[in-house]
Amino acid sequence: ALAQATLDAPLEVWQSSTPALATYACTNLAAHAWSTLQTHPVEVVYLGVITTAFTSWLQTIGQQSVSATTASAIYALDPLWGCLFAYLWLGEELGPQGLVGCFVLFFVWLYQFVTAGPLDGDVDDKKAVSSEVA
């Protein structure tokens, strides 16, 4: 059904109005989502609770103990961590473009780390917080 909807979508764009296309797309998406929920309820709950809600909660807890500068540096490396864990756990491999992207991202982060220092923002952030509290 999804493949047929994908093939029919370009015809809908040319032959129908935008509201009709939106209704068609939403109906098919809702039907597919409901079917997935019925056939894989444990997987859907796992994806919603563990990989989304729980990790966001852990990230919030972790960011409370570091400065905004450090948190943003760690968060900026998220694609690099994703590639690393995909390689280690799933056996995935990167092509040349992906490897170049990882190296560029890492060396930009390393340059920022060496030149600015990861704790430069910590002092300013703590001073700002203490002056706001006082």
VENKALIN-V451969 format. One line per field, one symbol per residue. ss: DSSP state (@ for helix, = for strand, . for the rest). phi: phi as a letter, one per 30 degrees, with the letter a starting at -180 (. if undefined). burial: # if it has 16 or more other C-alpha atoms within 10 Angstrom, else .. A space follows every 10 residues. Layout:
BEGIN
ss->???
phi->???
burial->???
END
This chain:
BEGIN
ss->.@@@@@@@@@ @@@@@..@@@ @@@@@@@@@@ @@@@@@@@@. @@@@@@@@@@ @@@@@@@@@@ @@@....@@@ @@@@@@.@@@ @@@@@@@@@@ .....@@@@@ @@@@@@@@@@ @@@@@@...@ @@@@@@@@@@ @@@.
phi->.ddddddded ddddcbdddd dddddddddd dddddddddb dddddedddd dcdddddddd ddddcbdddd dddddddedd deddddddcc idbcdedddd edddeddddd dddddcidce dddddddddd dddd
burial->.......... .#........ #...#..#.. .......... .......... .......... ......#.## #........# ..##...... .......... .#..#...#. .......#.. .#..#..... ....
END
